[in-house]
Amino acid sequence: MIGGFGSKPAIQLRHYKYIELPNGNWRTNEHSMYNLSSRKWNNPSIIGQCMPPASHFIIEKINNTRAILFGGVETDDDAKSTAMNNIYILEISISTVSWQCIKKPEAIYQWPVGRWGHAGAIIITGSGCPMLVISGGWDKNEETLDDCWIFNITQHSWIKLAVPHSVSERWSHSLSVFIMSLHCVWIITTGGAIDKRLTLVTNPNIVMITELVTNSKGEWKVGDTLDTNGMNNEEYKKKYQQQLQAGRRIWLEEYQKPRKGDTVDIKQTVQALMKSLEEKEKEKEKEAQVYHQKLMQKEREEAEKEQEISRYRHQLQEKDREHQVVLQKKDREHQVILQKKDREHQVVLQEKDRELQEKEETLQQKDIVILENNRELQEKDRQLQEKDRELQEKEETLRQKDIVILENDRELQEKDRQLQEKDRELQEKDRELQEKDRELQEKDREPQEKDMELQEKDRELQEDRELQEDRELQEKDGELPQSQEAVHRYQQQALTDDHWVINKDEVTSKSSTHEWKNIDATPVIPKVAYRVISECISELKDCGIDLHFLTEKLLEKKIINDRQKKKAIDEHSGRTTDQRMNQLFDIVKVSVQREGKVFEYILEILKDEDTILANKLKVSN
């Protein structure tokens, strides 16, 4: 077990490095080896250029005594961490680990970038040239790498493999190698994540099989790649069986081939093996001697420690004896002092006993008084309990009343809520009515403006007509004064009498073609009526006619409509009464000009209004 990071180590061995990281964790290059026979851990010695404190690298077994390590995060003495791309070859024995570092040569560009969190596996096909295959991981910027490389451990050279992105673009995954034959290897990629957010690889790419085959030049090339779905089809299963059978045949042929030189080659091989065994035995003896020397050194150190402990124990015994003598002397002195204090204490206790007896007698008297008081208190307590029961009964009655009151309160709250809801509905309807009222007022303004335009046009038409009719009216000027005088007299009569009649003989024309008849039977000439009503407007205003009464009568005679009536009596329209009266009389004049019968309706209205005015004058007098 080599390196890693975690919490602060309890013991820091002097042969290894321990560096604290900014986040509070520690990174180390400590070596630990577990002996399966003795079931004990030990820390082997280091030979060669050992890696600095590191973690997140891969370490793969080459054979029983060799291993290869690649990549990882290394931390220097300044606590600066870097993603590395160095190769380390390890030679491992019982008590030592020998390190060989292979760095990227400056002239070679075919070399993977530094990485950590990657995956790796060893390929051994029996050709005597083991290979390391790696894929994925994170670079120094914590970005996911998307590449796959194969390293020739003998030649110290890298080759980049063109595998699909779904195979190599991942980190924190695993690689496994399955040897199909001397010339065919399957690489199995499993699990992992694809980004910083720990998005896991999903089906059908969780498990991927990549086929590596060698060409005629002995170079490794990428063959087929299968995902989970591809592994379950019949074509894959058939191909798997064929490759296994071909692999068995190749292995069998290799095994059955006659070896060149037969006996001579065998002897040479045996001699080479024997020589290798002798060298390994010598190495083991040397290692055993070194280990024995270390054991002897440890035994000597332990013996020296035992001697120091025995000397320290003897010194402690001497000090303990001296300390006991001093303690005995102090104990005797202390006993004398205690006896003296004990006698004094007994005298004091006797005096206190007498005082206590006197206090007991006093307390007995007080106890008698207290007993009497207790009996009185018990009686009062019984009375209080009786009152308490009565109070509880009253409280229960009040509680029942409170429940009724609460129920009533809830009912009132519910009614209040309903009233509030209705009030909100009424407010909403009121707002709607106000909005409609504003819309109606807006609509009323538009017809009013149109009426003003029509009146303006009527005035223009009237002026044109007057210019055309001036000649005709000049001819009738001699007859008109007499008619005006008669109309004026009838008007005055209408203002004073309840019943009045127009004398048709007084309102006649000297012309034989224009003769006035009774007002009830003969229609009034519109032009004459218009001129008369125009000259009498000021007198009609001065007579004190009521605006509301006048609008009611005009509406009744259909001289005006409801809209015109509302505008005439609207006191909130921003116009004065005189302005509204003028507008009303303008409508009357236009109606008289169009139809002479309207003049008769005006005379009837004046008569009805005069009756009301007469009554008012009587009351004021």
C-alpha positions in Angstrom: 0.0 0.0 0.0 1.6 3.3 -1.2 0.6 6.9 -0.6 -2.9 8.4 -0.5 -4.5 11.2 1.4 -6.8 11.5 4.5 -6.8 12.8 8.1 -3.7 13.7 10.0 -1.6 10.6 10.7 -1.1 9.6 14.4 2.5 8.7 13.7 4.8 10.2 11.1 7.7 7.9 10.1 11.0 9.6 9.4 11.6 7.8 6.1 8.5 9.2 4.5 6.9 12.6 3.8 3.7 14.0 5.1 2.3 17.3 3.8 -0.8 19.1 5.1 -3.2 20.3 2.3 -5.1 23.7 2.4 -8.4 21.9 3.2 -6.9 20.2 6.3 -6.3 16.8 4.9 -2.8 15.2 4.6 -1.1 13.6 1.6 1.8 11.1 2.0 4.1 8.6 0.2 4.2 6.2 3.1 4.7 2.5 2.3 2.9 -0.3 4.2 3.2 -4.0 3.5 1.1 -6.8 5.0 2.6 -10.2 5.6 -0.1 -12.8 5.0 1.9 -15.5 7.0 2.6 -13.5 10.1 -0.5 -11.3 9.7 1.4 -8.2 10.6 2.0 -4.8 8.9 5.5 -3.4 8.4 7.1 -0.5 6.6 9.7 -1.5 3.9 12.9 0.4 3.1 13.0 2.6 0.0 15.6 2.4 -2.7 15.9 4.8 -5.7 13.8 7.9 -6.7 10.6 7.5 -4.7 7.5 9.5 -5.8 6.6 12.5 -3.6 3.4 12.4 -1.5 0.6 11.5 -4.0 -2.9 10.0 -4.5 -5.4 9.1 -7.2 -2.8 7.2 -9.3 -3.0 3.7 -10.7 -0.7 0.8 -9.7 -0.8 -2.4 -11.7 1.0 -5.8 -11.1 3.5 -6.9 -13.9 4.6 -10.1 -12.2 5.2 -11.4 -8.6 8.0 -8.8 -7.9 7.3 -6.0 -10.3 4.6 -3.3 -10.6 4.0 -0.1 -12.6 2.5 3.2 -11.4 1.2 6.0 -13.5 -0.2 9.5 -13.0 -2.0 10.8 -9.9 -1.9 14.1 -7.9 1.6 14.8 -6.4 2.2 17.4 -3.7 5.6 19.2 -3.3 7.1 20.6 -0.1 5.2 23.9 -0.7 1.9 22.1 -0.6 1.4 22.7 -4.3 -0.5 19.9 -6.0 0.0 18.9 -9.7 -1.5 16.2 -12.0 1.5 14.1 -13.1 2.3 11.9 -16.1 5.4 10.1 -14.8 5.9 6.4 -15.0 7.4 4.5 -12.0 8.6 0.9 -12.2 8.7 -0.8 -8.8 10.8 -3.8 -7.7 9.3 -5.3 -4.6 10.9 -7.7 -2.1 10.1 -8.7 1.5 11.6 -5.6 3.1 12.5 -3.2 0.3 10.8 -1.3 -2.6 13.1 -0.2 -5.4 11.9 2.8 -7.5 12.7 3.7 -11.1 11.2 6.9 -12.5 10.5 7.3 -16.3 9.7 10.9 -17.2 8.6 12.2 -20.6 11.6 13.0 -22.8 11.6 16.5 -24.3 11.9 15.3 -27.9 8.9 12.9 -27.7 5.4 14.3 -28.2 3.5 11.0 -28.1 2.9 11.0 -24.4 -0.3 11.4 -22.4 -1.0 14.5 -20.3 -0.9 14.5 -16.5 -4.1 13.1 -15.0 -5.8 11.6 -12.0 -8.9 9.6 -11.3 -8.1 7.5 -14.5 -8.2 3.7 -14.9 -5.6 1.2 -16.1 -4.9 -2.5 -16.6 -2.0 -4.8 -17.6 -1.9 -6.8 -20.9 0.3 -9.9 -20.9 -0.1 -12.2 -23.9 3.0 -14.4 -23.5 5.1 -12.5 -26.0 7.4 -11.4 -23.2 6.4 -7.7 -23.7 3.9 -6.6 -21.0 1.7 -3.5 -21.9 -0.1 -1.0 -19.7 -3.4 0.4 -21.0 -5.0 3.6 -19.5 -8.1 5.7 -20.3 -10.0 8.8 -19.2 -9.5 10.7 -15.9 -9.3 14.4 -15.0 -6.6 16.8 -16.1 -5.0 19.6 -14.0 -8.1 21.8 -14.7 -10.5 19.0 -13.5 -11.8 18.5 -17.0 -12.7 15.0 -18.2 -10.2 13.6 -20.6 -11.3 11.7 -23.7 -8.4 9.4 -24.7 -6.9 5.9 -24.4 -3.2 5.0 -24.4 -1.1 1.8 -24.4 2.4 1.7 -22.9 5.1 -0.7 -23.9 6.9 -1.4 -20.6 10.0 -2.9 -22.3 10.5 -0.1 -24.9 9.1 2.7 -22.8 6.9 4.0 -25.6 3.3 5.2 -25.8 0.7 4.5 -28.5 -2.7 6.4 -28.6 -5.7 4.1 -29.4 -8.6 5.4 -31.4 -11.5 4.2 -29.2 -15.0 5.7 -29.3 -15.9 8.6 -27.0 -18.4 6.5 -25.1 -15.5 4.3 -23.9 -12.8 6.8 -23.0 -14.7 10.0 -21.9 -15.2 9.2 -18.2 -13.4 9.2 -14.9 -13.4 7.2 -11.6 -14.1 4.1 -13.6 -12.3 0.7 -14.0 -10.6 -1.3 -16.7 -10.2 -5.1 -17.0 -8.4 -7.2 -19.6 -9.6 -10.5 -21.0 -7.0 -12.4 -23.1 -8.8 -14.1 -26.0 -5.6 -15.2 -27.8 -2.0 -14.2 -28.5 -3.2 -11.7 -31.0 -6.6 -10.6 -29.6 -7.4 -8.9 -26.3 -10.7 -7.6 -25.0 -10.7 -4.4 -22.8 -13.7 -4.1 -20.5 -14.6 -0.6 -19.3 -17.0 -0.3 -16.4 -18.9 2.5 -14.6 -17.6 6.0 -13.9 -18.8 9.6 -14.3 -18.6 12.0 -17.2 -18.4 15.5 -15.7 -17.8 17.5 -12.5 -21.5 17.3 -11.5 -20.9 13.5 -11.0 -23.3 12.6 -13.8 -22.9 8.8 -13.9 -22.5 6.9 -17.1 -25.9 5.4 -18.1 -27.1 2.4 -20.1 -26.2 1.1 -22.6 -22.7 2.5 -22.0 -22.1 1.4 -18.4 -20.2 -1.6 -19.6 -18.2 -1.4 -22.9 -16.1 -4.0 -24.6 -13.3 -2.9 -26.9 -11.4 -5.4 -29.0 -7.6 -5.0 -29.5 -5.9 -7.0 -32.2 -2.3 -7.1 -33.5 -1.5 -6.7 -37.2 1.3 -8.3 -39.2 3.8 -5.8 -37.8 2.9 -6.6 -34.2 1.1 -3.3 -33.7 -2.1 -3.0 -31.6 -5.2 -1.8 -33.4 -8.8 -1.1 -32.2 -11.3 -3.6 -33.5 -15.1 -3.8 -32.6 -16.6 -1.9 -29.7 -19.8 -3.3 -28.1 -22.2 -1.7 -25.5 -24.6 -3.5 -23.3 -27.1 -4.0 -26.0 -24.5 -5.3 -28.4 -23.3 -7.9 -25.9 -26.8 -9.5 -25.8 -27.3 -10.2 -29.5 -26.7 -13.6 -31.1 -23.9 -12.3 -33.4 -21.8 -11.3 -30.5 -22.3 -14.6 -28.7 -21.3 -16.5 -31.9 -18.2 -14.4 -32.4 -17.2 -14.9 -28.7 -17.4 -18.7 -29.1 -15.4 -18.6 -32.4 -12.6 -16.4 -30.8 -12.4 -18.7 -27.8 -12.0 -21.8 -30.0 -9.4 -20.0 -32.2 -7.5 -19.0 -29.0 -7.5 -22.5 -27.7 -6.1 -23.8 -31.1 -3.4 -21.2 -31.1 -2.3 -21.9 -27.5 -2.4 -25.7 -28.2 -0.3 -25.2 -31.4 2.3 -23.1 -29.5 2.5 -25.7 -26.7 2.9 -28.6 -29.2 5.6 -27.0 -31.4 9.0 -28.8 -31.2 11.6 -26.7 -29.6 14.8 -26.0 -31.6 17.9 -27.9 -30.6 15.7 -30.1 -28.3 18.2 -31.4 -25.6 20.8 -28.6 -26.1 18.2 -25.9 -25.8 16.7 -27.6 -22.8 20.0 -27.9 -21.1 20.8 -24.2 -21.8 17.4 -23.3 -20.5 17.9 -25.4 -17.4 21.3 -23.8 -16.8 19.9 -20.3 -17.3 17.1 -21.1 -14.9 19.5 -22.6 -12.4 21.7 -19.6 -12.7 18.7 -17.3 -12.2 17.7 -19.3 -9.1 21.2 -19.1 -7.7 21.2 -15.3 -8.2 17.8 -15.0 -6.6 18.9 -17.2 -3.7 22.0 -15.0 -3.2 19.7 -11.9 -3.3 17.5 -13.5 -0.8 20.5 -14.4 1.4 21.7 -10.8 1.2 18.2 -9.6 2.0 18.0 -12.1 4.9 21.4 -10.9 6.2 20.3 -7.3 6.0 17.1 -8.2 7.7 19.1 -10.1 10.4 21.4 -7.1 10.9 18.3 -4.9 11.4 16.9 -7.4 13.9 20.2 -7.5 15.8 20.3 -3.7 15.8 16.7 -3.6 17.1 17.6 -6.1 19.8 20.6 -4.1 20.9 18.5 -0.9 21.0 15.8 -2.8 23.0 18.5 -4.1 25.4 19.8 -0.5 25.9 16.3 0.6 26.5 15.8 -2.1 29.1 19.0 -1.0 30.9 17.9 2.6 31.0 14.4 1.5 32.3 16.1 -0.6 35.1 18.3 2.3 36.1 15.3 4.7 36.1 13.3 2.1 38.1 16.1 1.9 40.8 16.2 5.7 41.1 12.4 5.7 41.5 12.7 3.1 44.3 15.3 5.2 46.1 13.2 8.3 45.9 10.1 6.4 47.0 12.0 5.2 50.2 13.1 8.8 51.0 9.6 10.0 50.4 8.1 7.4 52.8 10.5 8.4 55.6 9.4 12.1 55.2 5.8 11.0 55.1 6.1 9.0 58.3 7.6 11.9 60.2 4.9 14.2 58.9 2.3 11.6 59.9 3.5 11.5 63.5 3.4 15.3 63.7 0.0 15.3 62.2 -1.3 12.7 64.8 -0.2 14.9 67.7 -1.9 17.9 66.2 -5.1 15.9 65.6 -5.2 14.6 69.2 -5.0 18.2 70.5 -7.6 19.4 68.2 -9.8 16.4 69.1 -9.8 17.3 72.8 -10.7 20.9 72.0 -13.4 19.7 69.7 -14.9 17.5 72.4 -15.2 20.4 74.9 -16.9 22.5 72.2 -19.2 19.6 71.4 -20.3 19.2 75.0 -21.1 22.9 75.2 -23.1 22.6 72.0 -24.9 19.6 73.4 -26.2 21.6 76.3 -27.3 24.4 74.0 -29.0 21.8 71.8 -30.9 20.4 74.8 -32.2 23.9 75.7 -33.2 24.4 72.1 -35.0 21.1 72.1 -37.1 22.1 75.1 -37.9 25.4 73.4 -38.8 23.5 70.2 -41.1 21.2 72.1 -43.1 24.1 73.4 -43.2 25.5 69.9 -44.3 22.2 68.6 -47.3 22.2 71.0 -48.2 25.7 69.7 -47.7 24.5 66.1 -50.0 21.5 66.6 -52.8 23.9 67.8 -52.2 26.1 64.8 -52.2 23.0 62.6 -55.6 22.0 63.9 -56.9 25.5 63.2 -55.3 25.5 59.8 -56.9 22.1 59.0 -60.3 23.4 59.9 -59.7 26.5 57.8 -58.4 24.2 55.0 -61.6 22.2 55.2 -63.6 25.4 54.9 -61.5 26.5 52.0 -62.0 23.2 50.3 -65.7 23.5 50.6 -65.5 27.0 49.1 -63.2 25.7 46.5 -65.8 23.1 45.5 -68.4 25.9 45.3 -66.1 28.0 43.2 -65.4 25.0 40.9 -69.1 24.5 40.4 -69.5 28.2 39.6 -66.5 28.0 37.2 -68.1 25.1 35.5 -71.3 27.1 35.1 -69.3 30.1 33.8 -67.4 27.7 31.5 -70.7 26.5 30.0 -71.8 30.1 29.6 -68.5 30.9 27.9 -69.0 28.0 25.5 -72.4 29.4 24.6 -70.9 32.9 24.2 -68.1 31.5 22.0 -70.7 29.7 19.9 -72.6 33.0 19.6 -69.4 34.8 18.8 -68.6 32.3 16.0 -72.1 32.8 14.6 -71.7 36.6 14.8 -68.3 36.3 13.1 -69.7 34.2 10.4 -72.6 36.6 9.9 -70.1 39.5 9.9 -68.0 37.7 7.4 -71.1 37.2 5.2 -72.0 40.9 5.6 -68.5 41.9 4.7 -68.7 39.6 1.6 -72.0 41.2 0.6 -70.5 44.7 1.3 -67.7 43.8 -1.0 -70.1 42.6 -3.7 -72.1 45.8 -3.3 -69.0 47.9 -3.5 -68.0 46.0 -6.6 -71.5 46.6 -8.1 -71.3 50.3 -7.1 -68.0 50.6 -8.9 -69.5 48.9 -12.0 -72.5 51.4 -11.8 -70.1 54.3 -11.5 -68.1 53.1 -14.4 -71.3 52.7 -16.5 -72.4 56.2 -15.3 -69.2 57.6 -16.5 -69.6 55.8 -19.8 -73.2 57.2 -20.2 -71.9 60.7 -19.3 -69.3 60.3 -22.0 -71.9 59.1 -24.4 -74.1 62.1 -23.4 -71.4 64.5 -24.2 -71.0 63.2 -27.8 -74.8 63.8 -28.7 -74.6 67.2 -27.0 -71.6 68.2 -29.2 -73.5 66.9 -32.2 -76.6 69.0 -31.1 -74.4 72.1 -30.9 -73.1 71.4 -34.4 -76.7 70.9 -35.6 -77.8 74.2 -33.9 -74.9 76.0 -35.6 -76.0 74.6 -38.9 -79.6 75.5 -38.2 -78.6 79.1 -37.4 -76.7 79.2 -40.7 -79.7 77.8 -42.6 -81.9 80.2 -40.7 -79.9 83.2 -41.8 -80.0 81.9 -45.4 -83.7 81.5 -45.2 -84.1 84.9 -43.6 -82.2 86.5 -46.4 -84.5 84.7 -48.9 -87.6 85.5 -47.0 -86.8 89.1 -46.2 -88.6 90.3 -49.3 -91.7 88.3 -48.5 -91.6 89.5 -44.9 -91.3 93.1 -46.0 -94.5 92.8 -47.8 -96.1 91.4 -44.7 -94.5 94.0 -42.3 -97.7 96.1 -42.4 -99.8 93.1 -41.3 -97.2 91.7 -38.8 -97.3 94.5 -36.1 -101.0 94.0 -35.7 -100.5 90.2 -35.3 -97.7 90.7 -32.9 -99.7 93.1 -30.8 -102.5 90.5 -30.6 -100.1 87.7 -29.7 -98.5 89.9 -27.0 -101.9 90.7 -25.6 -102.9 87.0 -25.6 -99.6 86.2 -23.8 -100.3 88.8 -21.1 -103.8 87.4 -20.8 -102.4 83.8 -20.5 -100.2 85.1 -17.6 -103.1 86.5 -15.7 -106.3 84.5 -16.6 -107.0 80.8 -16.2 -109.2 80.8 -19.3 -108.5 82.9 -22.4 -109.5 83.0 -26.1 -107.8 84.4 -29.1 -110.1 86.6 -31.2 -109.6 85.5 -34.7 -110.8 88.9 -36.0 -107.9 90.6 -34.4 -105.2 88.3 -35.9 -106.1 88.6 -39.5 -104.2 89.5 -42.6 -105.2 92.4 -44.8 -104.3 90.1 -47.7 -107.0 87.8 -48.9 -104.7 84.8 -49.2 -103.2 84.9 -45.6 -106.0 84.9 -42.9 -105.6 83.8 -39.3 -108.2 81.6 -37.7 -108.9 80.3 -34.3 -105.7 79.0 -32.7 -107.4 75.7 -31.8 -108.5 75.2 -35.5 -106.1 77.1 -37.7 -102.4 76.1 -37.9 -99.8 78.8 -37.1 -97.4 79.9 -39.9 -93.9 78.5 -38.8 -92.1 81.6 -40.1 -94.3 84.0 -38.2 -94.3 81.8 -35.1 -90.5 81.6 -35.2 -90.2 85.4 -35.4 -92.7 85.9 -32.6 -91.1 83.3 -30.3 -87.6 84.7 -31.0 -88.7 88.2 -29.9 -90.5 86.9 -26.8 -87.6 84.7 -25.5 -86.4 87.4 -23.0 -89.9 87.9 -21.7 -90.4 84.2 -21.3 -87.3 84.0 -19.2 -88.3 87.0 -17.0 -91.7 85.5 -16.2 -90.0 83.1 -13.8 -91.0 79.9 -15.5 -89.8 76.7 -13.7 -87.1 74.8 -15.6 -88.3 71.3 -14.3 -91.9 72.1 -15.1 -91.0 73.4 -18.6 -88.9 70.2 -19.4 -91.7 67.9 -18.2 -94.2 69.7 -20.4 -91.8 69.8 -23.4 -91.1 66.0 -23.0 -94.9 65.4 -22.7 -95.5 67.2 -26.0 -92.5 65.3 -27.5 -90.7 68.6 -28.3 -87.6 67.2 -26.5 -86.5 63.7 -25.7 -85.3 62.1 -22.4 -81.7 62.7 -23.1 -82.2 66.5 -23.7 -84.4 66.6 -20.6 -81.6 65.1 -18.4 -79.0 67.5 -19.8 -81.4 70.5 -19.2 -82.0 69.6 -15.5 -78.5 68.2 -14.7 -77.2 70.6 -12.0 -73.8 68.9 -11.9 -73.0 69.4 -15.6 -70.9 72.5 -14.9 -73.4 74.9 -16.6 -75.6 77.5 -15.0 -79.4 77.5 -15.0 -79.5 80.4 -17.5 -77.1 78.5 -19.9 -79.3 75.4 -19.7 -82.5 77.5 -20.2 -80.9 79.2 -23.2 -80.0 75.8 -24.7 -83.6 74.6 -24.1 -85.2 77.6 -25.8 -82.8 77.2 -28.7 -84.3 73.7 -29.2 -87.8 75.2 -28.9 -87.1 77.9 -31.6 -85.8 75.2 -34.0 -88.9 73.1 -33.3 -91.2 76.1 -33.9 -89.4 77.0 -37.2 -89.9 73.4 -38.4 -93.5 73.0 -37.2 -95.9 75.9 -36.4 -98.1 73.7 -34.1 -95.2 73.7 -31.6 -96.0 77.4 -31.0 -99.5 76.4 -29.8 -97.9 73.8 -27.4 -95.7 76.6 -26.0 -98.8 78.8 -25.3 -100.5 76.0 -23.5 -97.4 75.3 -21.4 -97.2 79.0 -20.5 -100.8 78.9 -19.4 -100.2 75.9 -17.0 -97.1 77.5 -15.6 -98.9 80.8 -15.0 -101.4 79.0 -12.7 -98.4 77.8 -10.5 -96.9 81.3 -10.6 -100.2 82.9 -9.6 -100.4 80.6 -6.6 -96.9 81.5 -5.5 -97.7 85.2 -5.8 -100.8 84.8 -3.6 -98.8 83.1 -0.9 -96.1 85.8 -1.0 -98.7 88.5 -0.8 
